[in-house]
Each structure stands twice: as structure tokens, then as C-alpha cells.
Amino acid sequence: MEKLKACRNCKALVEMDVKKCPVCGSENFTKFWRGMLIVVDPEKSEMAKLMNIKYPGKYAVAIAR
Ligand SMILES: [Zn+2]
């Protein structure tokens, strides 16, 4: 879990060596995040809708500001 960082913009979780968020293109990441949400089908996931997630992937439930 420590090997991932979260995009501050869309909360996508990516590997530490990723420079740009594959979901939103942001370069603003944080190592301080909690809870992993794995979205397989954003259309069918209530949680994904709630968090405004449109692409499958791993997301942080909460990130530090
Ligand atoms: Zn992002």
C-alpha cells in the first residue's frame, strides 16, 4: 500500500514513479491517503458514482489535504 500515491485531483492511485495521473492528467500527488477503492465497472458502482469516478482503477477513499 505504501508503494502507491494518490492524485489530489481525482484520487486515483498510481505507482510512485508515475509522473502524470492517467485518469485526469494532474501532476499533483500525495503519499498521505487512506482506504483503497477498486472500481471495476464505474457504471455499476454506487461508490464510484458517489465519488464521481468515471474510469476503472484503484482510488483512495480519503486523502490528506
Ligand atoms: Zn488524477
N, CA, C, O and the ligand as a Tripos MOL2 file, in Angstrom:
@<TRIPOS>MOLECULE
protein
  261   259    66     0     0
PROTEIN
NO_CHARGES

@<TRIPOS>ATOM
      1 N           0.8210   -1.2060    0.0000 N.3       1 MET1
      2 CA          0.0000    0.0000    0.0000 C.3       1 MET1
      3 C           0.8610    1.2640    0.0000 C.2       1 MET1
      4 O           0.4850    2.2920   -0.5640 O.2       1 MET1
      5 N           2.0140    1.1630    0.6400 N.am      2 GLU2
      6 CA          2.9090    2.3330    0.7080 C.3       2 GLU2
      7 C           3.5550    2.6220   -0.6380 C.2       2 GLU2
      8 O           4.1640    3.6740   -0.8340 O.2       2 GLU2
      9 N           3.4190    1.6890   -1.5530 N.am      3 LYS3
     10 CA          4.0700    1.8770   -2.8470 C.3       3 LYS3
     11 C           3.2150    2.6870   -3.8190 C.2       3 LYS3
     12 O           3.6040    2.9200   -4.9640 O.2       3 LYS3
     13 N           2.0530    3.1080   -3.3450 N.am      4 LEU4
     14 CA          1.1750    3.8770   -4.2170 C.3       4 LEU4
     15 C           1.0110    5.2970   -3.7040 C.2       4 LEU4
     16 O           1.1370    5.5620   -2.5080 O.2       4 LEU4
     17 N           0.7280    6.1990   -4.6230 N.am      5 LYS5
     18 CA          0.4020    7.5710   -4.2300 C.3       5 LYS5
     19 C          -0.9320    7.9340   -4.8670 C.2       5 LYS5
     20 O          -1.3490    7.3370   -5.8590 O.2       5 LYS5
     21 N          -1.5860    8.9190   -4.2800 N.am      6 ALA6
     22 CA         -2.9220    9.2890   -4.7350 C.3       6 ALA6
     23 C          -2.9160   10.6460   -5.4220 C.2       6 ALA6
     24 O          -2.2580   11.5850   -4.9730 O.2       6 ALA6
     25 N          -3.6510   10.7300   -6.5050 N.am      7 CYS7
     26 CA         -3.8340   12.0030   -7.2060 C.3       7 CYS7
     27 C          -4.7350   12.8980   -6.3490 C.2       7 CYS7
     28 O          -5.8170   12.4830   -5.9330 O.2       7 CYS7
     29 N          -4.2840   14.1220   -6.0880 N.am      8 ARG8
     30 CA         -5.0740   15.0430   -5.2680 C.3       8 ARG8
     31 C          -6.3290   15.5160   -5.9960 C.2       8 ARG8
     32 O          -7.3020   15.9320   -5.3670 O.2       8 ARG8
     33 N          -6.2970   15.4510   -7.2770 N.am      9 ASN9
     34 CA         -7.4090   15.9400   -8.0700 C.3       9 ASN9
     35 C          -8.5500   14.9170   -8.1760 C.2       9 ASN9
     36 O          -9.7080   15.2480   -7.9170 O.2       9 ASN9
     37 N          -8.2220   13.6810   -8.5540 N.am     10 CYS10
     38 CA         -9.2830   12.6990   -8.7780 C.3      10 CYS10
     39 C          -9.1840   11.4780   -7.8660 C.2      10 CYS10
     40 O         -10.0350   10.5910   -7.9260 O.2      10 CYS10
     41 N          -8.1380   11.4260   -7.0100 N.am     11 LYS11
     42 CA         -7.9610   10.3480   -6.0360 C.3      11 LYS11
     43 C          -7.5210    9.0160   -6.6380 C.2      11 LYS11
     44 O          -7.5360    8.0000   -5.9420 O.2      11 LYS11
     45 N          -7.1400    8.9950   -7.8770 N.am     12 ALA12
     46 CA         -6.6320    7.7580   -8.4780 C.3      12 ALA12
     47 C          -5.3230    7.3680   -7.8050 C.2      12 ALA12
     48 O          -4.5020    8.2270   -7.4820 O.2      12 ALA12
     49 N          -5.1320    6.0620   -7.5950 N.am     13 LEU13
     50 CA         -3.8920    5.5730   -7.0100 C.3      13 LEU13
     51 C          -2.9640    5.0760   -8.1160 C.2      13 LEU13
     52 O          -3.3640    4.2920   -8.9770 O.2      13 LEU13
     53 N          -1.7440    5.5380   -8.0750 N.am     14 VAL14
     54 CA         -0.7630    5.1410   -9.0940 C.3      14 VAL14
     55 C           0.5520    4.7580   -8.4270 C.2      14 VAL14
     56 O           0.7740    5.0620   -7.2550 O.2      14 VAL14
     57 N           1.4180    4.0930   -9.1760 N.am     15 GLU15
     58 CA          2.7420    3.7380   -8.6740 C.3      15 GLU15
     59 C           3.5380    5.0060   -8.3940 C.2      15 GLU15
     60 O           3.2960    6.0590   -8.9850 O.2      15 GLU15
     61 N           4.5030    4.8750   -7.4700 N.am     16 MET16
     62 CA          5.3110    6.0240   -7.0610 C.3      16 MET16
     63 C           6.0600    6.7040   -8.2110 C.2      16 MET16
     64 O           6.2710    7.9170   -8.1900 O.2      16 MET16
     65 N           6.4580    5.9210   -9.2070 N.am     17 ASP17
     66 CA          7.2700    6.5010  -10.2830 C.3      17 ASP17
     67 C           6.4420    7.1320  -11.4030 C.2      17 ASP17
     68 O           7.0040    7.6420  -12.3720 O.2      17 ASP17
     69 N           5.1270    7.1040  -11.2800 N.am     18 VAL18
     70 CA          4.2710    7.7220  -12.2930 C.3      18 VAL18
     71 C           4.2970    9.2460  -12.1250 C.2      18 VAL18
     72 O           4.1050    9.7590  -11.0230 O.2      18 VAL18
     73 N           4.5350    9.9560  -13.2200 N.am     19 LYS19
     74 CA          4.6620   11.4150  -13.1440 C.3      19 LYS19
     75 C           3.3250   12.1250  -13.3470 C.2      19 LYS19
     76 O           3.0650   13.1810  -12.7710 O.2      19 LYS19
     77 N           2.4960   11.5170  -14.1750 N.am     20 LYS20
     78 CA          1.2410   12.1560  -14.5410 C.3      20 LYS20
     79 C           0.0780   11.2060  -14.3030 C.2      20 LYS20
     80 O           0.1510   10.0230  -14.6380 O.2      20 LYS20
     81 N          -0.9920   11.7300  -13.7260 N.am     21 CYS21
     82 CA         -2.1610   10.8990  -13.4560 C.3      21 CYS21
     83 C          -2.7860   10.3960  -14.7670 C.2      21 CYS21
     84 O          -3.1020   11.1920  -15.6510 O.2      21 CYS21
     85 N          -2.9590    9.0740  -14.8870 N.am     22 PRO22
     86 CA         -3.5250    8.5130  -16.1240 C.3      22 PRO22
     87 C          -5.0120    8.8200  -16.2930 C.2      22 PRO22
     88 O          -5.5580    8.6850  -17.3880 O.2      22 PRO22
     89 N          -5.6580    9.2300  -15.2120 N.am     23 VAL23
     90 CA         -7.0940    9.4970  -15.2670 C.3      23 VAL23
     91 C          -7.3850   10.9520  -15.6390 C.2      23 VAL23
     92 O          -8.1850   11.2150  -16.5370 O.2      23 VAL23
     93 N          -6.7320   11.9000  -14.9460 N.am     24 CYS24
     94 CA         -7.0810   13.3090  -15.1500 C.3      24 CYS24
     95 C          -5.9200   14.1650  -15.6580 C.2      24 CYS24
     96 O          -6.1170   15.3260  -16.0150 O.2      24 CYS24
     97 N          -4.6990   13.5930  -15.6940 N.am     25 GLY25
     98 CA         -3.5690   14.3470  -16.2270 C.3      25 GLY25
     99 C          -2.8920   15.2590  -15.2250 C.2      25 GLY25
    100 O          -1.9520   15.9750  -15.5700 O.2      25 GLY25
    101 N          -3.3630   15.2390  -13.9800 N.am     26 SER26
    102 CA         -2.7630   16.0710  -12.9420 C.3      26 SER26
    103 C          -1.3830   15.5620  -12.5430 C.2      26 SER26
    104 O          -1.1000   14.3700  -12.6660 O.2      26 SER26
    105 N          -0.5280   16.4560  -12.0680 N.am     27 GLU27
    106 CA          0.7910   16.0430  -11.5910 C.3      27 GLU27
    107 C           0.9120   16.2850  -10.0950 C.2      27 GLU27
    108 O           2.0110   16.3020   -9.5420 O.2      27 GLU27
    109 N          -0.2100   16.4690   -9.4620 N.am     28 ASN28
    110 CA         -0.2670   16.7570   -8.0350 C.3      28 ASN28
    111 C          -0.6610   15.4990   -7.2590 C.2      28 ASN28
    112 O          -1.8220   15.0910   -7.2660 O.2      28 ASN28
    113 N           0.3300   14.8870   -6.5860 N.am     29 PHE29
    114 CA          0.0740   13.6410   -5.8640 C.3      29 PHE29
    115 C           0.3810   13.7800   -4.3810 C.2      29 PHE29
    116 O           1.1040   14.6840   -3.9630 O.2      29 PHE29
    117 N          -0.1780   12.8740   -3.5960 N.am     30 THR30
    118 CA          0.1400   12.8170   -2.1780 C.3      30 THR30
    119 C           0.3660   11.3700   -1.7470 C.2      30 THR30
    120 O          -0.2780   10.4470   -2.2450 O.2      30 THR30
    121 N           1.2980   11.1980   -0.8080 N.am     31 LYS31
    122 CA          1.5510    9.8690   -0.2560 C.3      31 LYS31
    123 C           0.6030    9.5900    0.9010 C.2      31 LYS31
    124 O           0.4970    8.4600    1.3770 O.2      31 LYS31
    125 N          -0.0810   10.6370    1.3430 N.am     32 PHE32
    126 CA         -0.9360   10.5090    2.5180 C.3      32 PHE32
    127 C          -2.3890   10.2830    2.1330 C.2      32 PHE32
    128 O          -3.1620   11.2200    1.9290 O.2      32 PHE32
    129 N          -2.7260    9.0140    2.0430 N.am     33 TRP33
    130 CA         -4.0990    8.6590    1.6800 C.3      33 TRP33
    131 C          -4.5160    7.4420    2.4900 C.2      33 TRP33
    132 O          -3.6790    6.7270    3.0410 O.2      33 TRP33
    133 N          -5.8160    7.2230    2.5510 N.am     34 ARG34
    134 CA         -6.3490    6.0950    3.3270 C.3      34 ARG34
    135 C          -7.4570    5.3960    2.5670 C.2      34 ARG34
    136 O          -8.2750    6.0330    1.9030 O.2      34 ARG34
    137 N          -7.4720    4.0570    2.6760 N.am     35 GLY35
    138 CA         -8.5600    3.2740    2.1320 C.3      35 GLY35
    139 C          -8.5120    3.1250    0.6300 C.2      35 GLY35
    140 O          -8.5130    4.1190   -0.0970 O.2      35 GLY35
    141 N          -8.4690    1.9000    0.1600 N.am     36 MET36
    142 CA         -8.4190    1.6950   -1.2790 C.3      36 MET36
    143 C          -9.7640    1.2440   -1.8210 C.2      36 MET36
    144 O         -10.3860    0.3230   -1.2910 O.2      36 MET36
    145 N         -10.1990    1.8970   -2.8740 N.am     37 LEU37
    146 CA        -11.4360    1.5070   -3.5460 C.3      37 LEU37
    147 C         -11.0620    1.0260   -4.9450 C.2      37 LEU37
    148 O         -10.4800    1.7690   -5.7350 O.2      37 LEU37
    149 N         -11.4040   -0.2250   -5.2400 N.am     38 ILE38
    150 CA        -11.1010   -0.7490   -6.5700 C.3      38 ILE38
    151 C         -12.3790   -0.7130   -7.3980 C.2      38 ILE38
    152 O         -13.3600   -1.3870   -7.0840 O.2      38 ILE38
    153 N         -12.3480    0.0750   -8.4470 N.am     39 VAL39
    154 CA        -13.5210    0.2290   -9.3070 C.3      39 VAL39
    155 C         -13.3170   -0.5980  -10.5760 C.2      39 VAL39
    156 O         -12.3880   -0.3610  -11.3480 O.2      39 VAL39
    157 N         -14.1990   -1.5650  -10.7710 N.am     40 VAL40
    158 CA        -14.1110   -2.4090  -11.9590 C.3      40 VAL40
    159 C         -15.0610   -1.8670  -13.0340 C.2      40 VAL40
    160 O         -14.7040   -1.7450  -14.2060 O.2      40 VAL40
    161 N         -16.2640   -1.5520  -12.5990 N.am     41 ASP41
    162 CA        -17.2660   -1.0230  -13.5180 C.3      41 ASP41
    163 C         -17.9170    0.2280  -12.9110 C.2      41 ASP41
    164 O         -18.8610    0.1220  -12.1280 O.2      41 ASP41
    165 N         -17.4100    1.4080  -13.2750 N.am     42 PRO42
    166 CA        -17.9110    2.6650  -12.6890 C.3      42 PRO42
    167 C         -19.4030    2.8560  -12.8960 C.2      42 PRO42
    168 O         -20.0640    3.4910  -12.0750 O.2      42 PRO42
    169 N         -19.9440    2.3140  -13.9830 N.am     43 GLU43
    170 CA        -21.3670    2.4600  -14.2810 C.3      43 GLU43
    171 C         -22.2390    1.7540  -13.2380 C.2      43 GLU43
    172 O         -23.3570    2.1810  -12.9470 O.2      43 GLU43
    173 N         -21.6970    0.6550  -12.6780 N.am     44 LYS44
    174 CA        -22.4920   -0.1700  -11.7710 C.3      44 LYS44
    175 C         -22.1360    0.0280  -10.3080 C.2      44 LYS44
    176 O         -22.7750   -0.5500   -9.4290 O.2      44 LYS44
    177 N         -21.1260    0.8350  -10.0440 N.am     45 SER45
    178 CA        -20.6890    1.0220   -8.6630 C.3      45 SER45
    179 C         -21.2820    2.2960   -8.0650 C.2      45 SER45
    180 O         -21.0410    3.4000   -8.5520 O.2      45 SER45
    181 N         -22.0660    2.1150   -6.9960 N.am     46 GLU46
    182 CA        -22.6600    3.2750   -6.3180 C.3      46 GLU46
    183 C         -21.5810    4.1670   -5.7350 C.2      46 GLU46
    184 O         -21.6690    5.3940   -5.7720 O.2      46 GLU46
    185 N         -20.5460    3.5070   -5.1860 N.am     47 MET47
    186 CA        -19.4270    4.2310   -4.5800 C.3      47 MET47
    187 C         -18.7140    5.0800   -5.6330 C.2      47 MET47
    188 O         -18.3350    6.2210   -5.3660 O.2      47 MET47
    189 N         -18.5370    4.5320   -6.8040 N.am     48 ALA48
    190 CA        -17.8760    5.2580   -7.8830 C.3      48 ALA48
    191 C         -18.7010    6.4790   -8.2930 C.2      48 ALA48
    192 O         -18.1490    7.5490   -8.5510 O.2      48 ALA48
    193 N         -20.0160    6.3170   -8.3510 N.am     49 LYS49
    194 CA        -20.8960    7.4380   -8.6970 C.3      49 LYS49
    195 C         -20.8070    8.5340   -7.6410 C.2      49 LYS49
    196 O         -20.7440    9.7270   -7.9400 O.2      49 LYS49
    197 N         -20.8060    8.0710   -6.3890 N.am     50 LEU50
    198 CA        -20.7280    8.9880   -5.2560 C.3      50 LEU50
    199 C         -19.4400    9.8120   -5.3070 C.2      50 LEU50
    200 O         -19.4320   11.0010   -4.9880 O.2      50 LEU50
    201 N         -18.3620    9.1580   -5.7130 N.am     51 MET51
    202 CA        -17.0650    9.8210   -5.7390 C.3      51 MET51
    203 C         -16.7480   10.4200   -7.1080 C.2      51 MET51
    204 O         -15.6580   10.9400   -7.3430 O.2      51 MET51
    205 N         -17.7290   10.3320   -8.0000 N.am     52 ASN52
    206 CA        -17.5760   10.9030   -9.3280 C.3      52 ASN52
    207 C         -16.4440   10.2550  -10.1320 C.2      52 ASN52
    208 O         -15.7030   10.9290  -10.8480 O.2      52 ASN52
    209 N         -16.3320    8.9300   -9.9930 N.am     53 ILE53
    210 CA        -15.2930    8.1860  -10.6990 C.3      53 ILE53
    211 C         -15.8530    7.6500  -12.0130 C.2      53 ILE53
    212 O         -16.9080    7.0170  -12.0380 O.2      53 ILE53
    213 N         -15.1390    7.9080  -13.0950 N.am     54 LYS54
    214 CA        -15.6450    7.5120  -14.4050 C.3      54 LYS54
    215 C         -14.8180    6.4230  -15.0820 C.2      54 LYS54
    216 O         -15.2440    5.8380  -16.0780 O.2      54 LYS54
    217 N         -13.6310    6.1560  -14.5330 N.am     55 TYR55
    218 CA        -12.7720    5.1590  -15.1560 C.3      55 TYR55
    219 C         -12.4180    4.0560  -14.1650 C.2      55 TYR55
    220 O         -12.2150    4.3270  -12.9820 O.2      55 TYR55
    221 N         -12.3420    2.8040  -14.6430 N.am     56 PRO56
    222 CA        -11.9480    1.7030  -13.7650 C.3      56 PRO56
    223 C         -10.5380    1.9210  -13.2400 C.2      56 PRO56
    224 O          -9.7000    2.5100  -13.9230 O.2      56 PRO56
    225 N         -10.2780    1.4500  -12.0360 N.am     57 GLY57
    226 CA         -8.9430    1.5910  -11.4680 C.3      57 GLY57
    227 C          -8.9880    1.5760   -9.9640 C.2      57 GLY57
    228 O         -10.0130    1.2650   -9.3570 O.2      57 GLY57
    229 N          -7.8410    1.9230   -9.3570 N.am     58 LYS58
    230 CA         -7.7480    1.9730   -7.9060 C.3      58 LYS58
    231 C          -7.8260    3.4180   -7.4400 C.2      58 LYS58
    232 O          -7.1800    4.2950   -8.0120 O.2      58 LYS58
    233 N          -8.6030    3.6630   -6.4190 N.am     59 TYR59
    234 CA         -8.7580    5.0210   -5.9090 C.3      59 TYR59
    235 C          -8.6230    5.0590   -4.3890 C.2      59 TYR59
    236 O          -8.9280    4.0820   -3.7050 O.2      59 TYR59
    237 N          -8.1700    6.1780   -3.8750 N.am     60 ALA60
    238 CA         -8.1010    6.3770   -2.4330 C.3      60 ALA60
    239 C          -9.4630    6.8530   -1.9620 C.2      60 ALA60
    240 O         -10.1000    7.6800   -2.6150 O.2      60 ALA60
    241 N          -9.9050    6.3330   -0.8320 N.am     61 VAL61
    242 CA        -11.1820    6.7730   -0.2750 C.3      61 VAL61
    243 C         -11.0160    8.1690    0.3410 C.2      61 VAL61
    244 O         -11.8870    9.0270    0.2010 O.2      61 VAL61
    245 N          -9.8980    8.3780    1.0160 N.am     62 ALA62
    246 CA         -9.6380    9.6840    1.6290 C.3      62 ALA62
    247 C          -8.1880   10.0750    1.4140 C.2      62 ALA62
    248 O          -7.2890    9.2380    1.5000 O.2      62 ALA62
    249 N          -7.9670   11.3580    1.1330 N.am     63 ILE63
    250 CA         -6.5900   11.8420    1.0350 C.3      63 ILE63
    251 C          -6.4050   13.0420    1.9520 C.2      63 ILE63
    252 O          -7.3430   13.7940    2.2180 O.2      63 ILE63
    253 N          -5.1850   13.2030    2.4240 N.am     64 ALA64
    254 CA         -4.8640   14.3350    3.2770 C.3      64 ALA64
    255 C          -4.7470   15.5850    2.4230 C.2      64 ALA64
    256 O          -4.2390   15.5340    1.3030 O.2      64 ALA64
    257 N          -5.2030   16.6680    2.9340 N.am     65 ARG65
    258 CA         -5.1290   17.9340    2.1830 C.3      65 ARG65
    259 C          -3.8280   18.6500    2.4660 C.2      65 ARG65
    260 O          -3.5870   19.7300    1.9260 O.2      65 ARG65
    261 ZN         -5.9910   12.3370  -11.2650 Zn       66 ZN66
@<TRIPOS>BOND
     1     1     2 1
     2     2     3 1
     3     3     4 2
     4     3     5 am
     5     5     6 1
     6     6     7 1
     7     7     8 2
     8     7     9 am
     9     9    10 1
    10    10    11 1
    11    11    12 2
    12    11    13 am
    13    13    14 1
    14    14    15 1
    15    15    16 2
    16    15    17 am
    17    17    18 1
    18    18    19 1
    19    19    20 2
    20    19    21 am
    21    21    22 1
    22    22    23 1
    23    23    24 2
    24    23    25 am
    25    25    26 1
    26    26    27 1
    27    27    28 2
    28    27    29 am
    29    29    30 1
    30    30    31 1
    31    31    32 2
    32    31    33 am
    33    33    34 1
    34    34    35 1
    35    35    36 2
    36    35    37 am
    37    37    38 1
    38    38    39 1
    39    39    40 2
    40    39    41 am
    41    41    42 1
    42    42    43 1
    43    43    44 2
    44    43    45 am
    45    45    46 1
    46    46    47 1
    47    47    48 2
    48    47    49 am
    49    49    50 1
    50    50    51 1
    51    51    52 2
    52    51    53 am
    53    53    54 1
    54    54    55 1
    55    55    56 2
    56    55    57 am
    57    57    58 1
    58    58    59 1
    59    59    60 2
    60    59    61 am
    61    61    62 1
    62    62    63 1
    63    63    64 2
    64    63    65 am
    65    65    66 1
    66    66    67 1
    67    67    68 2
    68    67    69 am
    69    69    70 1
    70    70    71 1
    71    71    72 2
    72    71    73 am
    73    73    74 1
    74    74    75 1
    75    75    76 2
    76    75    77 am
    77    77    78 1
    78    78    79 1
    79    79    80 2
    80    79    81 am
    81    81    82 1
    82    82    83 1
    83    83    84 2
    84    83    85 am
    85    85    86 1
    86    86    87 1
    87    87    88 2
    88    87    89 am
    89    89    90 1
    90    90    91 1
    91    91    92 2
    92    91    93 am
    93    93    94 1
    94    94    95 1
    95    95    96 2
    96    95    97 am
    97    97    98 1
    98    98    99 1
    99    99   100 2
   100    99   101 am
   101   101   102 1
   102   102   103 1
   103   103   104 2
   104   103   105 am
   105   105   106 1
   106   106   107 1
   107   107   108 2
   108   107   109 am
   109   109   110 1
   110   110   111 1
   111   111   112 2
   112   111   113 am
   113   113   114 1
   114   114   115 1
   115   115   116 2
   116   115   117 am
   117   117   118 1
   118   118   119 1
   119   119   120 2
   120   119   121 am
   121   121   122 1
   122   122   123 1
   123   123   124 2
   124   123   125 am
   125   125   126 1
   126   126   127 1
   127   127   128 2
   128   127   129 am
   129   129   130 1
   130   130   131 1
   131   131   132 2
   132   131   133 am
   133   133   134 1
   134   134   135 1
   135   135   136 2
   136   135   137 am
   137   137   138 1
   138   138   139 1
   139   139   140 2
   140   139   141 am
   141   141   142 1
   142   142   143 1
   143   143   144 2
   144   143   145 am
   145   145   146 1
   146   146   147 1
   147   147   148 2
   148   147   149 am
   149   149   150 1
   150   150   151 1
   151   151   152 2
   152   151   153 am
   153   153   154 1
   154   154   155 1
   155   155   156 2
   156   155   157 am
   157   157   158 1
   158   158   159 1
   159   159   160 2
   160   159   161 am
   161   161   162 1
   162   162   163 1
   163   163   164 2
   164   163   165 am
   165   165   166 1
   166   166   167 1
   167   167   168 2
   168   167   169 am
   169   169   170 1
   170   170   171 1
   171   171   172 2
   172   171   173 am
   173   173   174 1
   174   174   175 1
   175   175   176 2
   176   175   177 am
   177   177   178 1
   178   178   179 1
   179   179   180 2
   180   179   181 am
   181   181   182 1
   182   182   183 1
   183   183   184 2
   184   183   185 am
   185   185   186 1
   186   186   187 1
   187   187   188 2
   188   187   189 am
   189   189   190 1
   190   190   191 1
   191   191   192 2
   192   191   193 am
   193   193   194 1
   194   194   195 1
   195   195   196 2
   196   195   197 am
   197   197   198 1
   198   198   199 1
   199   199   200 2
   200   199   201 am
   201   201   202 1
   202   202   203 1
   203   203   204 2
   204   203   205 am
   205   205   206 1
   206   206   207 1
   207   207   208 2
   208   207   209 am
   209   209   210 1
   210   210   211 1
   211   211   212 2
   212   211   213 am
   213   213   214 1
   214   214   215 1
   215   215   216 2
   216   215   217 am
   217   217   218 1
   218   218   219 1
   219   219   220 2
   220   219   221 am
   221   221   222 1
   222   222   223 1
   223   223   224 2
   224   223   225 am
   225   225   226 1
   226   226   227 1
   227   227   228 2
   228   227   229 am
   229   229   230 1
   230   230   231 1
   231   231   232 2
   232   231   233 am
   233   233   234 1
   234   234   235 1
   235   235   236 2
   236   235   237 am
   237   237   238 1
   238   238   239 1
   239   239   240 2
   240   239   241 am
   241   241   242 1
   242   242   243 1
   243   243   244 2
   244   243   245 am
   245   245   246 1
   246   246   247 1
   247   247   248 2
   248   247   249 am
   249   249   250 1
   250   250   251 1
   251   251   252 2
   252   251   253 am
   253   253   254 1
   254   254   255 1
   255   255   256 2
   256   255   257 am
   257   257   258 1
   258   258   259 1
   259   259   260 2
@<TRIPOS>SUBSTRUCTURE
     1 MET1         2 RESIDUE 1 A MET
     2 GLU2         6 RESIDUE 1 A GLU
     3 LYS3        10 RESIDUE 1 A LYS
     4 LEU4        14 RESIDUE 1 A LEU
     5 LYS5        18 RESIDUE 1 A LYS
     6 ALA6        22 RESIDUE 1 A ALA
     7 CYS7        26 RESIDUE 1 A CYS
     8 ARG8        30 RESIDUE 1 A ARG
     9 ASN9        34 RESIDUE 1 A ASN
    10 CYS10       38 RESIDUE 1 A CYS
    11 LYS11       42 RESIDUE 1 A LYS
    12 ALA12       46 RESIDUE 1 A ALA
    13 LEU13       50 RESIDUE 1 A LEU
    14 VAL14       54 RESIDUE 1 A VAL
    15 GLU15       58 RESIDUE 1 A GLU
    16 MET16       62 RESIDUE 1 A MET
    17 ASP17       66 RESIDUE 1 A ASP
    18 VAL18       70 RESIDUE 1 A VAL
    19 LYS19       74 RESIDUE 1 A LYS
    20 LYS20       78 RESIDUE 1 A LYS
    21 CYS21       82 RESIDUE 1 A CYS
    22 PRO22       86 RESIDUE 1 A PRO
    23 VAL23       90 RESIDUE 1 A VAL
    24 CYS24       94 RESIDUE 1 A CYS
    25 GLY25       98 RESIDUE 1 A GLY
    26 SER26      102 RESIDUE 1 A SER
    27 GLU27      106 RESIDUE 1 A GLU
    28 ASN28      110 RESIDUE 1 A ASN
    29 PHE29      114 RESIDUE 1 A PHE
    30 THR30      118 RESIDUE 1 A THR
    31 LYS31      122 RESIDUE 1 A LYS
    32 PHE32      126 RESIDUE 1 A PHE
    33 TRP33      130 RESIDUE 1 A TRP
    34 ARG34      134 RESIDUE 1 A ARG
    35 GLY35      138 RESIDUE 1 A GLY
    36 MET36      142 RESIDUE 1 A MET
    37 LEU37      146 RESIDUE 1 A LEU
    38 ILE38      150 RESIDUE 1 A ILE
    39 VAL39      154 RESIDUE 1 A VAL
    40 VAL40      158 RESIDUE 1 A VAL
    41 ASP41      162 RESIDUE 1 A ASP
    42 PRO42      166 RESIDUE 1 A PRO
    43 GLU43      170 RESIDUE 1 A GLU
    44 LYS44      174 RESIDUE 1 A LYS
    45 SER45      178 RESIDUE 1 A SER
    46 GLU46      182 RESIDUE 1 A GLU
    47 MET47      186 RESIDUE 1 A MET
    48 ALA48      190 RESIDUE 1 A ALA
    49 LYS49      194 RESIDUE 1 A LYS
    50 LEU50      198 RESIDUE 1 A LEU
    51 MET51      202 RESIDUE 1 A MET
    52 ASN52      206 RESIDUE 1 A ASN
    53 ILE53      210 RESIDUE 1 A ILE
    54 LYS54      214 RESIDUE 1 A LYS
    55 TYR55      218 RESIDUE 1 A TYR
    56 PRO56      222 RESIDUE 1 A PRO
    57 GLY57      226 RESIDUE 1 A GLY
    58 LYS58      230 RESIDUE 1 A LYS
    59 TYR59      234 RESIDUE 1 A TYR
    60 ALA60      238 RESIDUE 1 A ALA
    61 VAL61      242 RESIDUE 1 A VAL
    62 ALA62      246 RESIDUE 1 A ALA
    63 ILE63      250 RESIDUE 1 A ILE
    64 ALA64      254 RESIDUE 1 A ALA
    65 ARG65      258 RESIDUE 1 A ARG
    66 ZN66       261 GROUP 0 **** ****
